[in-house]
Amino acid sequence: MDGTLTSLLYRMGGDLPAVLVELLLIGLCVNWCASVLEGTRGTKPLRGVLVILVVATIVVRILVVHFEWVRLELLYHYVLTGLALIALVVFQPELRRAVIRMGDVRFRRGRQPESQLVSALVKSAGYLSRNRYGALVAIQRDVDLTGWAENGTMINAEASANLLNTIFYPGSALHDLGVIIRGNHVLAANCQFPSPDSDEIDAALGSRHLAAVGMSYETDALVLVVSEETGVISLADNGKLTRYLTLDDLAAELTNRLGRRGSPAAANPTARSGPTLWHRLRRLLVVVPITAVLWYLADQATFAQATVKLELTLQHDDPTYIVDVLEQHGPTSAAAAAAPPRPLDQLHAASAVFDTTFRGSARKIDQLRNKTPGQILKLVWILRGADAEPGIHVLQPDDLKERIDGLREVLTAGLAVDPSAFLHLRYSVDQRSALRMRVQPDAGETPIAVERIVPPEVTVVFRLGELERYLGRRPERAELEKFAAERFVRAPLGDLLTGLGPEETRTLEVQPEGAVGSLRVAGMSPQKVTLTVGVVGQRRAIPNVVVQLFVSPEVREKCDVEKVDANEWRIDVEVSGRESKIRGLGPADVQAFVHVTPDMIPPADQAAEKRLRSLDVIILAPEGVHVVTGRPRTVRVNLVPRPGATP
């Protein structure tokens, strides 16, 4: 029960404006229904139906939620359908009255009563009352009474006291039944009025009084009645009969009611204020509880289960760390938790996708589900605290349910997760290390010539923990840079060279591999490089090409540059191209050189073995001749700081 109350409070707090609007609309409907049914025979059946509905719904809801008696819930839905059909029969008169009132469009709500009509009615009522002549007069207001007038005798004459006295004179052929007045005209006489259906009408009343109550109940007409036996003057309005009116009271009532200025209390507000206030308070004590119960039942009716496909993305609160989802199924033993991460099919997988059952408001579930196309609910879990520590983490179903229930989107919506929908989730947290590495195209057995690579280097992100396992120790930054300089990222060309003839070139967009040797790559920027390559035609090896050394003046001022091995500075270069282009080429026609730049100057206190630099050889061939790509050519030099020079 506490969990249900907490979920209810979260839903109300997360969507308070909508809840207030819903309560207001339900309250207005309940108040309108109460006003329609008040004083009718449908009041008591309505009370019984409401009691049965509320008690049955609460009991069934408790049994279904806590004991999962789903068959009882199915029977309950069938009973509700039967109650709806029974209500159509039991409340047929009330429904008819409600439909009539809903169709009452009042365009002339502020009109003033016709004093001539009021004067004629009061004068005629006085005459008829003194002479004990029975009378029944319906005064049309907003609901059209033409249908009732058509079953009588149409007159359509201006209303006057003499005309009404003549109609209701006992010897007149039209004195029976009722008269209908529209505006200032008598529309028809000898009209049959409907009988009331309410069981709260005094059975001792005569037929005229019953017909007056029936007409005022079915329509909004104001009905004047003069008793034939006692001469008592009465008014029927909205199914209520006000008796024992004097002529002054009658004039005031007709003026007020035909003028739309209120009920009988308007004529004497001091005398009527007590009952009116108590009546409103009693109505409030009925409407407020019923409104609250109906809203709760409607909320519980939408408090259902829904299975959606959930994509849970894990993010570390520190951007220098990287999160990988390793597994979301399988054994959860200690041995499995300590096992190394399994290889992934993609560079970096930080999302787990599984079917999840949510319990809560169907409206909120639909809102979350519709946030993304494809009916996939996407949630982000920001790792903090113990969940964000480096290493491998294993979450059991209950742990995973607790994490998802605590997400802001789920919590504020008042939703809950069914733990049976989960298996375990295994993920790793590691620090990221970004290194710059060269791009090396890989064409397999196809000999190619590379004209350009854009960019020649990419930023590769590794997991620091994997680098430690690979190197056997925690590397320093200098070791990581050396590691990156000695290796490259392979860009496989595969079938991209299909159809490329000799001496033809093609510009390709290639995605480098997601691993460097046996090391997985966690990320790469940019993810694709552009290569301009050609298939090698005629090939020829040019031996003994001298590698020239170019040293920056700034380097010469501070260091002596020593070649480590003189044999490295003469290389064989393989070129390709048309036979006419490559036939007469010699070592002097191919340029090979390296650059020593100021950023290579070592600190003065660095050990001798740390002064070694490996330089990439840049090879340039004449126009129309391509250098055949193979193993990268490098030469080594030692940079020795000169005495007294400031590094």
BELGISUL-V84443 format. One record per run of one state. SS is the DSSP state (@ for helix, = for strand, . for the rest). FROM is the first residue (numbers start at 0). TO is the last residue. If there is no record, write none. Layout:
BEGIN
{{SS & FROM & TO} {SS & FROM & TO}}
END
This chain:
BEGIN
{{. & 0 & 0} {@ & 1 & 13} {. & 14 & 14} {@ & 15 & 36} {. & 37 & 40} {@ & 41 & 66} {. & 67 & 68} {@ & 69 & 89} {. & 90 & 90} {@ & 91 & 101} {. & 102 & 113} {@ & 114 & 129} {. & 130 & 133} {= & 134 & 138} {. & 139 & 144} {@ & 145 & 148} {. & 149 & 151} {= & 152 & 157} {. & 158 & 159} {@ & 160 & 166} {. & 167 & 176} {= & 177 & 181} {. & 182 & 183} {= & 184 & 190} {. & 191 & 205} {@ & 206 & 217} {. & 218 & 220} {= & 221 & 225} {. & 226 & 231} {= & 232 & 236} {. & 237 & 238} {= & 239 & 241} {. & 242 & 245} {@ & 246 & 257} {. & 258 & 262} {@ & 263 & 265} {. & 266 & 267} {@ & 268 & 300} {. & 301 & 301} {= & 302 & 315} {. & 316 & 319} {= & 320 & 326} {. & 327 & 332} {@ & 333 & 337} {. & 338 & 349} {= & 350 & 360} {@ & 361 & 368} {. & 369 & 371} {@ & 372 & 374} {= & 375 & 382} {. & 383 & 383} {@ & 384 & 387} {. & 388 & 389} {= & 390 & 394} {. & 395 & 395} {@ & 396 & 404} {. & 405 & 406} {@ & 407 & 411} {. & 412 & 414} {= & 415 & 416} {. & 417 & 417} {@ & 418 & 420} {. & 421 & 423} {= & 424 & 441} {. & 442 & 446} {= & 447 & 453} {. & 454 & 455} {= & 456 & 462} {@ & 463 & 470} {. & 471 & 475} {@ & 476 & 484} {. & 485 & 486} {= & 487 & 491} {. & 492 & 492} {@ & 493 & 496} {. & 497 & 500} {= & 501 & 501} {. & 502 & 503} {= & 504 & 509} {. & 510 & 513} {= & 514 & 515} {. & 516 & 517} {= & 518 & 519} {. & 520 & 521} {= & 522 & 524} {. & 525 & 527} {= & 528 & 534} {. & 535 & 536} {= & 537 & 550} {. & 551 & 551} {@ & 552 & 557} {= & 558 & 562} {. & 563 & 564} {@ & 565 & 568} {= & 569 & 576} {. & 577 & 577} {@ & 578 & 581} {. & 582 & 585} {@ & 586 & 588} {. & 589 & 589} {= & 590 & 595} {. & 596 & 596} {@ & 597 & 599} {. & 600 & 606} {@ & 607 & 609} {. & 610 & 610} {= & 611 & 615} {. & 616 & 616} {= & 617 & 619} {. & 620 & 624} {= & 625 & 627} {. & 628 & 632} {= & 633 & 640} {. & 641 & 646}}
END
